[in-house]
Amino acid sequence: MNDPVFSAELASLADVFVQDNFDTCHREHASFVGIPKFLPSYAGFLVEKEVRELTKALAPSRPSLAIIGGAKFETKQPVLTKLLIAYDTVFVGGAVGNDFLAVAGHPVGKSLVSGAPSASLKTLLENDRLIIPIDVVVSDGKKKRITGLDDVQENEAILDNGPETVSLLQNFIMKAKTVLWNGPIGNYEYGYVEGTEEIARAIAGSKAYSVVGGGDTVAAIESLGLNDRFSFISTGGGAMLEFLAKGTLPGIRALG
């Protein structure tokens, strides 16, 4: 992926390299980290803005709230660890939230879980700043219903957060001065959009400085026509999370 010969061939086609594609800066590919070894290289305006805004998000005004959804716990663990230091409250929902529900002893039925190490989940769950759903929307493939955490049946899957959870988050949002959001809190791709859209409306209607990112998160905001109601919309999903966790990215470090 980062072959020096290929990098040199690419670099031979130009005199200067400008990196202005933030959402791929977390990948160590020749076209991102190889070319800068052979050419004068600079960050473009978009990358500069991403770095500025996400760096600002790591020092939030308080009270502060971070909402992390989606799947793949392994990509979320580093940023959760970092956010639990920087933010007053960190909510975990979506499929990654199912991991925490399971390790907390709640039945999750056929819900998507990542199989993350229980020890890692328990360590994060012991942090008083981390909160998880208090009710959920489930489906057995034929009908859906809202239920408490301990009433999920073996033939059901958790597909969204319930109204009590949404109300809880709305209260945090209304009090927050900073809200960071990455990842839907329901199975957005398969039509379970209500919880995510309610959160989008709440943030858009708040006075908080809001930073959001992630494909489905941004899709929800765009579908509601709320883009201009958010302080900053990142072009990165995974890149945003990795930057928040590490404070930089391979494609940015390569610029020198």
Helices and strands as residue ranges (DSSP letters): H 4-11, E 17-19, G 22-24, I 30-34, G 35-37, E 41-43, H 45-57, E 64-68, H 73-86, E 89-92, H 94-103, H 118-125, E 130-131, E 135-139, E 144-148, G 149-151, E 157-161, H 163-175, E 178-182, G 188-190, H 194-204, E 209-213, H 215-223, G 227-229, E 232-233, H 238-246, H 250-253
